[in-house]
């Protein structure tokens, strides 16, 4: 999509200036004509990156388009029907641009490629494969199933993380309430008596949170920005992604999740007719772990040298061993397509279970953190009280 500044003429002869986004100048002219404006002059300002469609939106788009193509509706007509639905302005603009390019004779994959990041590379390549083998409707149906599974996984993650996030919020609220309201009230009782070190430390934190809260906000924001920028460093992200698959307990669960993503993507690509090399190159970018993705250059090199897929994937540190064992069986029996699909479905289920197990690991950690905070505060209050009663007894 490009943004154009234009000068147009109205029916009454008055000129109008403005800006409008369009794929081509022809589309700009057509859009203005619908508003009863006649283009006099235009200038392309800049490219506008589109908003990437979500998994649910991609699944609906692929399934609907596949259904219409399967019943004999032409691609141009199918896109027009989809575009007439009740859509968000961003989606309507995207589908309108697709329709316009299809009318100009551009292929669907090329039209999707021209939308500046709206459609993922995986879908574009699958559509291109479907166009080349004449099975576009089947390729789109596979992608609908793929994005349905991705949407379910995302929903599982959001649902599973709800309780831990509630615990985090409650923990923060408890900390704020204890140090700004409850703790100062108790400490006032002790007057000028000499307090234990832990109580003095808690008093310092309480005083800082009560009287220097604006500075605390600045520190928290600065720390968050520092973490954000550090996490964008390639070396740091690579080390963090490596830790994810090496971490005790959680590492094995993360391996299942990453293996499920790869298996689902690779299965869809390979069964649609793409070569192993192309399928590996595209699948690498959908795993979501830079440490695992960084090893794929070696995998691709081994395949090019004649190694089997199962042997090449054994070199990857971060995948569940079940994946390579299943592929090896498929290579021996000549049923790689079928076994890949079943393996992908199996890993999708295991991924859902792994997410739930990860959350079960997080919950006790959050409860322990909250317990330690409350216990520390209780000790800082009870120790002076115990000391006070001891002095009275003496």
BELFENRA-V333432 format. One record per run of one state. SS is the DSSP state (~ for helix, > for strand, _ for the rest). FROM is the first residue (numbers start at 1). LEN is the number of residues. If there is no record, write none. Layout:
BEGIN
SS;FROM;LEN
SS;FROM;LEN
END
This chain:
BEGIN
_;1;1
>;2;8
_;10;5
>;15;8
_;23;2
~;25;10
_;35;3
>;38;10
_;48;7
~;55;16
_;71;4
~;75;9
_;84;5
~;89;15
_;104;4
~;108;6
_;114;7
~;121;13
_;134;2
~;136;55
_;191;6
~;197;15
_;212;1
~;213;19
_;232;2
~;234;13
_;247;3
~;250;22
_;272;4
~;276;9
_;285;5
~;290;4
_;294;2
~;296;9
_;305;4
~;309;5
_;314;7
~;321;13
_;334;2
~;336;58
_;394;1
END
